[in-house]
Amino acid sequence: AQRVTQPEKLLSVFKGAPVELKCNYSYSGSPELFWYVQYSRQRLQLLLRHISRESIKGFTADLNKGETSFHLKKPFAQEEDSAMYYCAPWGQNFVFGPGTRLSVLP
Amino acid sequence: KAGVTQTPRYLIKTRGQQVTLSCSPISGHRSVSWYQQTPGQGLQFLFEYFSETQRNKGNFPGRFSGRQFSNSRSEMNVSTLELGDSALYLCASSLGDSTLHGKAFFGQGTRLTVV
């Protein structure tokens, strides 16, 4: 069965520090890979999808097929990046990761 | 342009009843998908519709069903409600033929409480 893990439930970093949100998945094929974000009191929204190389707000995601990981990175975190982040590697099943709450401290 | 609109925003139902939730996609969007969000299970995909046809389905029991109308509006129905069905139900729409493979825009959700 397809599984997605985001090992950190909560990640706190200081403003200006690099941030990496981890996502590991198990899937035998080549899933499409997405990151979704939900800011406080806002709607869930697509942050980026690997296939299009799109990104918003300076985030990028590296696909490591060998490790089956799709970690989300930003070199300099901002306070407005504080949000809930969901990894979604979609193959035969459309499964979201459990989410990581990022807290960027001033 | 109006965003994805879900009605009602809040709903309280009794165990055993059924419920219908509505989703109006962004004008021009033809693909609609539904998700369940709970503290315990997180975000889970329910189903997706395009041009009134169900294209993909998540791993939910048959009590959960949906449909899409010719104007792309979608409804989801849950029959014989259980306490565990209490959740935030999200709807998303997309301009392309799939919200799952393209840029999806989400509604604010319907908060269903089963008592």
Interface residues (C-beta under 8 A of the other chain):
Chain A: E32 Y36 R43 L44 Q45 L46 R49 Y86 W90 N93 F94 V95 F96 G97 P98 G99
Chain B: G3 V4 G42 L43 Q44 F45 N56 G58 N59 L90 A92 L100 H101 K103 A104 F105 F106 G107 Q108
